Each structure stands twice: as C-alpha cells, then as structure tokens.
Amino acid sequence: MSKVSKYFKMERGLKGRFERICAILGLDQSGVLEKLLSEWCDTQAASDQIKLDVYAPSSGNIIINQPRQVNVAVKAELTYVKLELARILDVLKTAEANSIPEFLKQLAKLAIKANRIQTLTQDNELAQLLAEAEQSFG
C-alpha cells in the first residue's frame, strides 16, 4: 500500500510528550499514529453512537447534518400533498363566497401535513405551494 502525508495541528505539549515517548520506546512516530488512527476509525465504524462531547469545541456548538433518506411512503405523501394543495388553491380562486370557509378549513388541515413533509423533503415546489397557501389565510 502506498503511503501519503497528512499534516495537522495539535497542542505543543501533546506533540512534545508524543515525540519523547516514541523516542524512549524506540517507536516510529508514523507507525504509532497509523495504528492509533486505524483503531480509532475501526471503533467509529463499528459504533452506532458517537460521543459528541469528546469532540466538541469547549466554546462552540455542534451542528449535526444527517443524510436525508426519503422513503417511498414520504415520496407518495409528498406527491399527494402537492396535488391536493394545488387543487384547493385553484378552487379557492374561483369558489363562491359561501364555500370559501370550507375550503380554507381543508387547506389548513392539509397545510399542517404539508409543513411536516416539507421539513422532511425540503421540496421547492411544496415550499412555493405552502407560501401560496399562507397568503390565502390572509
């Protein structure tokens, strides 16, 4: 296997301790680091949890970006919600005054579901429909 170089910063004291211990034990620093990193990577890959407090900066926040997986049920619900929102919004444009409250009630129920789906999928078309629905409520 070919070797590559990787440079990173660490605390000066830790660097000094590491170098002294390797020198005393007669160990190759690169070999020690390679073994430690390999063990660490194996541990992380085998674990279903990551202890974030170990890696958290003392004065910062941790932002977790999860990969988004949209399953078939969510995709189907997304399609349904978009069709229904578009239908109700179109009907509201031409509806008689006495039927508008009923359509607004349907729109409100659908908007709640659509908002949940929007949070999961980040679908642009649904976002536009929700904005239009919001305008319908005044």
C-alpha positions in Angstrom: 0.0 0.0 0.0 1.3 3.4 -0.8 1.8 6.0 1.9 0.6 9.6 1.8 1.3 12.6 4.0 -1.2 14.3 6.3 -0.4 17.4 8.3 -2.5 18.7 11.2 -2.2 20.9 14.3 -2.0 19.8 17.9 -1.2 21.3 21.2 2.6 21.9 21.6 2.7 19.9 24.9 1.0 16.9 23.4 3.4 16.9 20.5 6.4 17.0 22.8 5.1 14.2 25.0 4.3 12.0 22.0 7.8 12.6 20.5 9.5 11.9 23.8 7.6 8.7 24.5 8.2 7.4 20.9 11.9 8.2 21.3 12.2 6.5 24.7 10.4 3.4 23.4 12.2 3.4 20.1 9.0 3.6 18.1 8.4 5.0 14.7 6.0 8.0 15.1 4.3 7.4 11.8 3.7 3.8 12.6 2.2 4.6 16.0 -0.1 7.3 14.6 -1.2 5.0 11.7 -2.1 2.2 14.2 -3.9 4.6 16.5 -5.9 6.2 13.7 -6.7 2.8 12.2 -8.0 1.6 15.6 -10.0 4.8 16.1 -11.6 4.5 12.6 -12.5 0.9 13.2 -14.1 1.8 16.6 -16.1 4.6 15.0 -17.3 2.4 12.1 -18.4 -0.3 14.5 -20.2 2.0 16.8 -23.8 3.1 16.3 -23.2 6.1 18.6 -20.6 8.9 18.6 -19.7 10.6 21.9 -20.0 14.2 20.7 -18.8 15.7 24.0 -15.4 14.2 23.3 -15.0 16.1 20.1 -17.0 19.3 20.9 -15.1 22.5 21.0 -15.2 23.9 24.5 -16.7 27.2 23.3 -18.7 26.1 20.3 -21.8 24.4 19.0 -22.1 21.1 17.3 -24.1 21.0 14.1 -25.3 17.6 13.0 -26.1 17.2 9.4 -27.8 13.9 8.8 -28.1 12.4 5.4 -31.6 12.7 4.2 -33.3 9.5 3.2 -36.7 10.0 1.8 -38.6 6.7 1.6 -41.3 5.7 -0.7 -44.1 6.5 1.7 -42.8 10.0 2.2 -42.4 10.5 -1.6 -46.0 9.3 -2.1 -47.3 11.6 0.6 -45.3 14.5 -0.9 -46.9 13.9 -4.3 -50.4 13.6 -2.8 -49.9 16.8 -0.7 -48.7 18.8 -3.7 -51.6 17.7 -5.8 -54.2 18.5 -3.1 -52.7 21.8 -2.2 -52.6 22.9 -5.9 -56.2 21.7 -6.3 -57.5 23.5 -3.3 -55.6 26.7 -4.1 -57.1 26.6 -7.6 -60.6 26.1 -6.3 -60.2 29.0 -3.9 -59.5 31.3 -6.8 -63.0 30.6 -8.3 -65.0 29.5 -5.3 -68.2 31.2 -4.3 -68.0 33.2 -1.1 -70.2 30.8 0.9 -68.0 27.8 0.1 -64.6 29.5 0.9 -64.6 28.8 4.6 -65.0 25.0 4.0 -62.1 25.1 1.5 -59.9 27.1 3.9 -60.6 24.5 6.6 -59.4 21.8 4.2 -56.4 23.9 3.3 -55.5 24.4 6.9 -55.6 20.6 7.6 -53.5 19.9 4.5 -51.0 22.7 5.3 -50.2 21.1 8.6 -49.4 17.8 6.9 -47.6 19.6 4.1 -45.4 21.5 6.5 -44.2 18.2 8.1 -43.5 16.8 4.7 -41.7 20.0 3.7 -39.4 19.7 6.7 -38.5 16.1 5.7 -38.0 16.6 2.0 -37.1 20.3 1.5 -39.1 20.2 -1.7 -39.0 23.6 -3.5 -42.4 23.1 -5.3 -44.1 22.3 -2.0 -42.4 25.3 -0.4 -44.0 27.5 -3.0 -47.4 26.0 -2.6 -47.2 26.5 1.2 -46.3 30.1 0.7 -49.3 30.5 -1.6 -51.5 28.7 1.0 -50.2 31.1 3.7 -51.3 34.1 1.6 -54.8 32.5 1.3 -55.2 32.8 5.0 -54.6 36.5 4.9 
